[in-house]
Amino acid sequence: MIEIDRTSASLNKFSIYAGLGVPEIWRVAKGQVRIFLLTGEGYEEHDTSRAFRFLPAQVISEFLARGLAEGERKVAIAFRAWVREHKS
């Protein structure tokens, strides 16, 4: 689940996602990616995803910012190279 806030906050929807059993939420607000993982008591913020442990939220945020500044295609190529280098 990726939630992008444009006009209203998504935080009040977390209980709905938890009820549906969504294991993690990537929330993008003000250019920053925050990753929330479902636990027994709701969602807790973490630096990395369960699905992509090698990919910190900060790196995702940096590539999003670069995409806006440098263009999507160029940054997509750089992102693929970064993933190949860091994925084990």
N, C-alpha and C positions, 0 to 999 in steps of 0.2 A: 504494500500500500504506500503510495507516495501522495502526500497532501501538500498542495501549494496554496498558501494563503494570499489572497489578493484583496478581498474586501471584508472578510470576517475570519475570526480565529477558529482554528480547527480543534483546539484543545478540548472544547466542550463535546466533541464527537468521539473522544477516545473511549468512553464507556460503551458506545454502540459498537465500535470496532472490536473491543474486548469481548463483548457478547457474541460477536460473530466468529471469534477465535482468530482474528488477524494477528499473526505472530510478530510482525514488526511494522512500524510506520516510519517513513522518512518524511520529515516535515521541512519544507522550504519556506522560510520567511525572511524577508529583508536580505536576501542573497546568501543566507547561511543554512546549511543542511544540519538538521538534528535528527538523530536516530533514536527511536523509542522501541524497546523490546518488551513483549508481553511477559509478565511474571504472574505469580499466583494472586497478586494484589492489584493488578493493573499494569500500567506501562511505566518503565523506568528508562531514563535517558542513558545511552551508552555511546562510546566513541566510535564503535564499529558495528556493522551488521552481523547477524548470525550467518546469513547467506554468503556474505562477502567479507570474511574476517580480515583480509589483507587490505581492505579499502576504508580508511578512516573518513569520518564525516568531514573533517577539515580539508582533506584532499579533494573530495567531491565539491565542496564549496569553492575551492581555488579554481578547479576546472570550469565550474559554472561561470565564475567571474571572468576568467580568461575567454570563455566562449562569447560573452557579451562584448568584450573589448577587442578581441582578435578575429572573431568570426568562427562560426560553428564547425565548418569543415576542417580548418587548420587545427583546431583544438581537439576535435574528435580523433584525428590522426595521432596527436600527441598523447591523448588519453589512452588509446589502444596500446601505444608503445609503453606507457607507464604501467598498464595492467600486465602486459607480457613480462616486464622486468620484475614486478613485485609479486605476481601470483606464483604460489608454490604448490 
